[in-house]
């Protein structure tokens, strides 16, 4: 019994492990984008719960008064006197379930063959013993078919034999037990015991071949043993105190060996695991996996195009980055030259020449100065701005193309979608509009970035122009002292204007050399650079996802190989 139970538990543990691997396998497949029927997962979880909590069930069946109850007691080496009749004249007329420890259940049934009736305690319905027995037979992992040693297989049993071994297909998990073998053989003489067992085994085999129609292969798989569960009818109280002699005479060990062998080869939880495996193979490996492999190949092609886009974009951004640095140096040199020239002209201006200088270099409200700066900054930055806009359009178009294509691959493709700032037709059109407008832009609105403005020069010019107009009318009336004061005020104002120009120059050069230069003048360049960086992360995720898919395929092959070995 212990070996039988150990074998069952080992198979149970193996089956739970394999079923668990199947469930994990399905979860991994879902994560890889493979479509998995949720019903299949539910069945697996149910099967795991069923197998993990299942006890080994062994049913004893046979005719009335064939000694089934005695065999049950002998096999367990104990006797429940309160509920079992051990007289060889009559067996218990109730189904008795014996819990043997935490993992084993022995079911002793009423006779399969016969017409005695009893009242079901739950339904008050009258049942034949045979009907009661049938309820338990199909649930058993192992069937001990107990026979009379004198006349083991009767022709009157044919219908029940066909039902047991054809309809219920119990033959692979049945051990045929010749009961009370001490009545037909000398169980104290091993040679006589074996000789009679051979005769009876031939008889049983022939009758089963005749009545059930066994094939040669089925005959070869038959297991027939002979036991004397209560030798010489001395009673279990006697034999339980003489266990050594009991084991030798009863030959119960042959029954225990036979049950162990049947558990090893008849299925049970392994059969259930095998059935679930076949369901997974049919639904996932045979149907879904080929589609998933094809999708993976197509996705790989799309991802390789994205890698080319990333590499190309990085090269373009690197070139553009060098161009931006060249523009930075060029603008810095321009600002230095331009304001140096303005300062020199301002310092060299007189009351008589200031008006021309102002109109030529500054203008009303500083329009000339601002426009000249704006135009130069635009001239040097607009080509890069236009190039970046074109790069952004090409990048967005290819990303949108990728997302559109992978959506066609269902969940497996959706897993590869480039998320975050989702690029779609709207963003592509917006990028296209940016390219068009970039060709018309005059550049960065420089004035919005400047803290200092040439208002000192503008205000001074307004005052100077008015004074010069007055001077043209009444110059002769001014005395030398007034002339001196006017020139002194003029020089003070010029110094203030020069100071403003120097501040403006310093601010602009600081703006050009600042870390925020690219952000303020080439914001779209940084945005595109960030998008390419995000693409790198997405490509990494896609690569890892494809690696998981490949690992999942390998796991599928391993699981299939394990089940083939088990079967």
Secondary structure, 3 states (H helix, E strand, C coil): CHHHHHHHHHHHHHHHHHHHHHHHHHHHHHHCCCCCCHHHHHHHHHHHHHHHCCCEEEEEEEECCCCHHHHHHHHHCCCCCCCCCCCCCCCCCCCEEEEECCCEEEEECCCCECCCEEECCCCCCEEEHHHHHHHHHCCCCEEEEEEECCCCCCHHHHHHHHHHHHHCCCHHHEEEEEECHHHCCCCCCHHHHHHHHHHHHHHHHHHHHHHHCCCHHHHHHCCEEECCCCHHHCCHHHHCCCHHHHHHHHCHHHHHHHHHHHHHHHCCHHHHHHHHHHHHHHHHHHHHHHHHHHHHHHHHHHHHHHHHHHHHHHHHHHHHHHHHHHHHHHHHHHHHHHHHHHHHHHHHCCCCCHHHHHHHHHCHHHHHHHHHHHHHHHHHHHHHHHHHHHHHHHHHHHHHHHHHHHHCCHHHHHCCCCCCCCCCHHHHHHHHHHHHHHCCCCCCCHHHHCCCCCHHHHHHHHHHHHHHHHHHHHHHHCCHHHHHHHHHHHHHHHHHHHHHHHHHHHHHHHHHHCCCHHHHHCHHHHHHHHHHHHHHHHHHHHHHHHHHHHHHHHHHHHHHHHHHHHC
